[in-house]
Amino acid sequence: MGSGGSTGSAGGPTDETVSSTSTIRSAHTAARGIIIVMKVAIMTAIRIWIR
């Protein structure tokens, strides 16, 4: 394998440059929330415009 990283619980290589995935997960959750808010705003604007 030779990746230089350690192995995870399932035996796959892990990325040692990421100390915690919780920060990444919360950033993804926040981004997903922003995307949902934007979609709702766009759909609402389209519904108003169609009237």
Secondary structure, DSSP 8 states (H G I E B T S, - for coil): ----S-B-TTS-B--TT-S-HHHHHHHHHHHHHHHHHHHHHHHHHHHHHH-
